[in-house]
Amino acid sequence: MNRVVYSTDQGRHCPECSYPIDECHCKKQAAAPAGDGIVRLQLETKGRKGKGVTLITGLPLAGAELKKLAKELKQRCSTGGAIKNGVVEIQGDQRKVLEQTLQAKGYTVKLSGG
């Protein structure tokens, strides 16, 4: 399959959508997920050799905003974590600290699971 990488008329092109970099459609698709407006905190230990991880789902953020919030939450809990498929994972049982922090930021928070 032939894709344009560079054009003398328009300059560099995106390798995914073949549009010029200024008009790339790939980055625009990373929109915030639609949900019910409730942020849910859940403790999960399955598949983690007994180690608990707090999952944060339902955040109406995407991309850089989600990364920035995840970094702030990890610093608040003084622990590590990751973002996987729009779900923020914080190491350990941090539900109470995260609940207070997210409520202070104006989110509606519910504890889900066990």
C-alpha positions as CSV (number, residue, x, y, z in Angstrom):
1,M,0.0,0.0,0.0
2,N,1.5,3.4,-1.0
3,R,1.2,6.2,1.4
4,V,2.4,9.7,1.0
5,V,5.0,10.6,3.6
6,Y,6.2,13.9,2.1
7,S,4.7,16.2,-0.5
8,T,6.4,19.3,-1.9
9,D,3.0,21.1,-1.8
10,Q,2.0,20.3,1.8
11,G,5.1,19.1,3.6
12,R,5.1,16.1,5.9
13,H,2.1,13.7,6.1
14,C,0.8,11.6,8.9
15,P,1.7,7.9,8.4
16,E,-1.6,6.8,9.8
17,C,-4.3,8.9,8.0
18,S,-2.1,10.3,5.2
19,Y,-3.3,13.8,5.8
20,P,-0.8,16.7,6.2
21,I,0.5,16.9,9.8
22,D,-1.4,20.2,10.4
23,E,-4.7,18.5,9.4
24,C,-4.1,15.1,11.0
25,H,-7.3,13.2,11.9
26,C,-5.6,10.7,14.2
27,K,-5.0,13.1,17.1
28,K,-8.5,14.5,17.0
29,Q,-10.1,11.1,17.6
30,A,-8.6,10.8,21.1
31,A,-11.6,12.4,22.6
32,A,-12.8,12.0,26.2
33,P,-14.8,8.9,26.8
34,A,-18.6,9.4,27.3
35,G,-19.8,8.1,30.6
36,D,-22.4,8.7,33.3
37,G,-20.3,11.3,35.1
38,I,-19.4,9.1,38.1
39,V,-15.8,8.3,38.8
40,R,-15.5,4.8,40.3
41,L,-12.7,3.5,42.5
42,Q,-12.1,-0.2,42.7
43,L,-9.5,-2.5,44.4
44,E,-8.3,-5.3,42.2
45,T,-5.9,-8.2,43.1
46,K,-6.7,-10.8,40.4
47,G,-3.8,-11.6,38.2
48,R,-1.4,-9.5,40.2
49,K,0.0,-12.2,42.6
50,G,-2.0,-10.9,45.5
51,K,-0.8,-7.3,45.1
52,G,-3.6,-4.8,45.3
53,V,-4.1,-2.1,42.7
54,T,-6.7,0.7,42.9
55,L,-8.5,1.2,39.5
56,I,-10.0,4.6,38.6
57,T,-12.6,4.4,35.9
58,G,-15.1,6.9,34.5
59,L,-12.8,10.0,34.3
60,P,-14.1,12.3,31.6
61,L,-10.5,13.1,30.4
62,A,-8.3,11.9,27.6
63,G,-4.7,12.2,26.5
64,A,-2.5,14.8,28.2
65,E,-5.2,15.8,30.7
66,L,-5.6,12.2,31.9
67,K,-1.8,11.8,32.2
68,K,-1.5,15.0,34.2
69,L,-4.2,14.0,36.6
70,A,-2.7,10.5,37.0
71,K,0.7,12.0,37.8
72,E,-0.9,14.3,40.4
73,L,-2.8,11.3,42.0
74,K,0.4,9.2,42.1
75,Q,2.3,12.0,43.8
76,R,-0.6,12.5,46.3
77,C,-0.5,8.8,47.2
78,S,3.3,8.6,47.1
79,T,3.2,5.5,44.9
80,G,3.5,4.3,41.3
81,G,0.9,3.6,38.8
82,A,0.0,3.5,35.1
83,I,-2.7,4.4,32.6
84,K,-4.1,1.5,30.6
85,N,-7.0,1.9,28.1
86,G,-8.2,5.1,29.8
87,V,-8.2,3.4,33.3
88,V,-5.8,4.9,35.8
89,E,-4.1,2.2,38.0
90,I,-2.5,3.3,41.3
91,Q,-0.5,0.8,43.3
92,G,-1.9,-0.3,46.6
93,D,-5.2,0.3,48.4
94,Q,-5.5,4.0,48.0
95,R,-9.3,4.3,47.7
96,K,-9.8,6.7,50.7
97,V,-7.1,9.1,49.7
98,L,-8.2,9.1,46.1
99,E,-11.8,9.6,47.0
100,Q,-11.0,12.7,49.1
101,T,-8.7,14.1,46.4
102,L,-11.1,13.6,43.5
103,Q,-14.1,15.0,45.5
104,A,-12.0,18.1,46.2
105,K,-11.5,18.4,42.4
106,G,-15.3,18.4,41.9
107,Y,-15.8,14.8,40.7
108,T,-18.7,12.6,41.9
109,V,-16.9,9.5,43.3
110,K,-18.2,6.1,44.2
111,L,-16.4,3.1,45.7
112,S,-17.2,0.0,43.6
113,G,-16.4,-3.7,44.1
114,G,-15.5,-5.3,47.4
